[in-house]
Amino acid sequence: MNWPQVELTDVERFRALAAGVPGAAVTERVLPQDPDRVQAMLADLDVFATIQADLVSATLEERDGDRVVVRAKGARGQRARLEGQLRPGWCWLQSRFLITGMAVAAEPGGGTRVALTGGIRVPGRAAIIPIRVRHESNKTLDRLQELLRERGQ
């Protein structure tokens, strides 16, 4: 039997994954920069911490291929041990209390589509409390866009 085959971009995979998380709202923006530049910037955990709301640091503790453990520290002193995948164009991390994710794909006609979601996790479930998710995601995308401009990327 010949089943149809479909190639999905990381952003399309990200939408599908986030659709399975109650409360997750995917926010997307097309940036004029080249996908390789955006991917490189988002793979840098210092940049990750800079653009995320309420984060002051993110430190890689373990890596096995694209599986990672990241120690994050919040602006109010809170700490999280995030586990998940981090590779060029893709990030999905979660702890007991947080879920965060980003995906990057080339946009037909030029530029880069960036998608993200994240928020406070409902204890014991893969769900996000849907308060201010889109607002915070838009602020994160604003910070990313500004950082790309500042660095001439």
C-alpha positions as CSV (number, residue, x, y, z in Angstrom):
1,M,0.0,0.0,0.0
2,N,1.3,3.4,-0.9
3,W,0.6,5.9,1.8
4,P,0.9,9.6,1.1
5,Q,4.0,11.2,2.5
6,V,4.1,14.7,3.8
7,E,7.1,16.8,4.8
8,L,6.4,19.1,7.7
9,T,8.4,22.1,8.7
10,D,9.5,22.5,12.3
11,V,6.8,25.2,12.7
12,E,4.1,22.8,11.4
13,R,5.3,20.1,13.7
14,F,5.3,22.6,16.6
15,R,1.7,23.6,15.9
16,A,0.7,19.9,16.0
17,L,2.5,19.3,19.3
18,A,1.1,22.5,20.9
19,A,-2.4,21.6,19.8
20,G,-2.2,18.6,22.2
21,V,-1.4,20.9,25.1
22,P,-4.6,22.4,26.6
23,G,-4.2,26.2,27.1
24,A,-1.2,26.5,24.7
25,A,-1.5,29.4,22.3
26,V,1.0,29.4,19.4
27,T,2.1,32.9,18.5
28,E,3.8,33.3,15.2
29,R,5.7,36.1,13.4
30,V,7.6,36.3,10.1
31,L,11.0,38.0,10.5
32,P,13.0,39.3,7.5
33,Q,16.2,37.6,8.7
34,D,17.6,34.4,7.2
35,P,16.5,31.2,9.0
36,D,20.1,30.2,9.8
37,R,20.7,33.4,11.7
38,V,17.5,33.1,13.6
39,Q,18.1,29.4,14.4
40,A,21.6,30.2,15.6
41,M,20.4,33.0,17.9
42,L,17.6,30.9,19.4
43,A,20.0,27.9,20.0
44,D,22.1,30.2,22.3
45,L,20.8,29.7,25.9
46,D,22.0,33.2,26.8
47,V,19.8,34.7,24.1
48,F,17.0,32.3,25.2
49,A,17.1,33.7,28.7
50,T,17.4,37.3,27.4
51,I,14.2,37.2,25.3
52,Q,12.0,35.1,27.6
53,A,9.8,36.9,30.0
54,D,10.9,36.6,33.7
55,L,14.1,34.6,33.0
56,V,17.5,35.8,34.0
57,S,19.5,32.8,33.1
58,A,19.4,29.4,31.4
59,T,22.3,27.0,31.8
60,L,22.8,23.7,30.0
61,E,23.3,21.0,32.5
62,E,23.2,17.9,30.3
63,R,23.1,17.1,26.6
64,D,22.6,13.8,24.8
65,G,22.1,14.5,21.1
66,D,19.2,16.9,21.0
67,R,17.9,15.9,24.4
68,V,18.8,18.5,27.1
69,V,18.4,19.4,30.7
70,V,18.5,23.2,31.3
71,R,18.6,24.9,34.7
72,A,16.6,28.2,34.5
73,K,16.4,31.0,37.0
74,G,13.6,33.5,37.1
75,A,13.6,37.2,37.9
76,R,12.0,36.6,41.3
77,G,14.5,33.9,42.2
78,Q,12.4,30.9,41.1
79,R,14.3,28.0,39.6
80,A,13.3,25.3,37.2
81,R,14.9,22.1,35.8
82,L,13.6,22.0,32.2
83,E,14.0,18.8,30.1
84,G,13.3,18.4,26.4
85,Q,14.7,18.9,23.0
86,L,17.0,21.7,21.7
87,R,18.3,21.7,18.2
88,P,18.6,24.2,15.4
89,G,15.1,25.4,14.6
90,W,13.4,23.6,17.5
91,C,13.1,23.9,21.3
92,W,10.5,22.2,23.5
93,L,11.3,22.2,27.2
94,Q,9.2,21.4,30.3
95,S,9.5,21.2,34.0
96,R,7.0,20.3,36.7
97,F,5.7,23.9,36.5
98,L,6.7,25.3,33.1
99,I,6.4,24.5,29.4
100,T,8.2,26.6,26.8
101,G,8.8,26.0,23.1
102,M,10.0,27.7,19.9
103,A,10.2,26.6,16.3
104,V,11.8,28.2,13.2
105,A,11.2,27.6,9.5
106,A,12.1,29.3,6.3
107,E,9.2,31.3,4.9
108,P,8.3,30.9,1.3
109,G,9.3,34.1,-0.5
110,G,12.0,34.9,2.1
111,G,12.4,35.5,5.8
112,T,11.8,33.3,8.7
113,R,8.7,32.2,10.5
114,V,9.1,31.9,14.3
115,A,6.5,30.2,16.4
116,L,6.4,29.9,20.2
117,T,4.3,29.1,23.2
118,G,4.8,28.6,26.9
119,G,3.5,29.3,30.3
120,I,2.8,27.9,33.7
121,R,2.0,24.3,33.6
122,V,-1.0,22.8,35.3
123,P,0.4,20.5,38.0
124,G,0.5,16.8,37.0
125,R,-0.8,17.5,33.4
126,A,0.6,18.6,30.1
127,A,-1.5,21.8,30.1
128,I,-0.8,25.5,30.4
129,I,-2.8,27.9,32.4
130,P,-4.0,30.2,29.6
131,I,-3.4,33.5,31.3
132,R,-1.5,36.1,29.2
133,V,0.2,33.4,27.0
134,R,-0.2,35.4,23.8
135,H,0.8,38.7,25.4
136,E,4.0,37.2,26.8
137,S,4.7,35.4,23.5
138,N,4.4,38.7,21.6
139,K,6.8,40.4,24.1
140,T,9.3,37.6,23.5
141,L,9.0,38.0,19.7
142,D,9.5,41.7,20.1
143,R,12.7,41.2,22.1
144,L,14.0,38.6,19.6
145,Q,13.3,41.0,16.7
146,E,15.1,43.9,18.5
147,L,18.1,41.7,19.4
148,L,18.4,40.6,15.7
149,R,18.3,44.3,14.7
150,E,20.9,45.3,17.3
151,R,23.3,42.5,16.2
152,G,22.8,43.4,12.5
153,Q,21.3,40.0,11.8
